Amino acid sequence: MADSRRIVSERRTYLRSLKTAYSMTNGGHWKSAGEWNRVEAPVLGLDNALSEFAKQYGLEVTKNHKGWPERSIEWGEGIRRLIQVFLADEDRLTFNVWICASQDRDGGRYWKQEMLVKAQPIAAFRDAFPELLRQGRQMLESWQDKHLALAARLDMTS
């Protein structure tokens, strides 16, 4: 019994180490849990506001897509709408707040996007963040397919 508990404990430790050694698609990675905690810590302070906002509209918050410190709220049928807070500079610990509406149609991906906050520390916009979320949602909801511009061709035959 003691051996099985030790094995389970070792396995949990190993799995935790995998979770914190995030491999990035850009070739980088977080070398330690401490490094990861340092870059994610600032955005943790926005989690309550994000959760409250998402709950108000029946949405979900996703976290750390592709191992990068970020929070996203996505919704919409036909037009995908996204509000995202993500790390802009890991040395200076600055973040962006980005909104984007996109739609795949006619062999292309069409979109409209705007940076509501660019490369600022969380403390610079934390108090205004709930209002930024509301404004971002209003902007996104006002964008219709006629407002979206071609961002990329999706069909590989042309």
Steps between C-alpha positions, in 0.01 A plus 500: 500500500782742585661431160178582316465830691862586420442420131185714492685784672792477255260493207317810628832680541599402147166612354525835683846551353358437152228757559753766597757426228290659231640448153421790275419484132758774444777272628528648849385349826471571869798335662356483850182527699642818652546658159148403400356634827682832445351558155150375585468671841394843368208364295369302797387834642247529215344157546213615726394778262523261205298232678229746602479640147487154342235383747285804423483397132503122544853467364818326610850625563783294356853530632855470373432382146811337352681551830505880483373718787161611371129505564237478228124530472355383170145484368289521189355295221580610149731772626746390768558773757800501731625711790852403599750622759850371433861552597667747264851516650627238741790713625296811572184300591272704278170380357268571210121501496389405151161457339437319175201398293561241228305293253600230255314535170558480127836325544637772724526612860359848549560704811502829679712555806604771741750527783322659798816497713847464355806390701393634839554352846179360647507768772459767231155372397380271783248751640358575154498134393130423561408802287752393232325163485160666458629738232677218319184290497294791369750562221512133406122469495478803271737346243313315226629294210504809277755658739745209475795511259679205341786395727605172332403258227397162637464304181834348403409451134519867400 
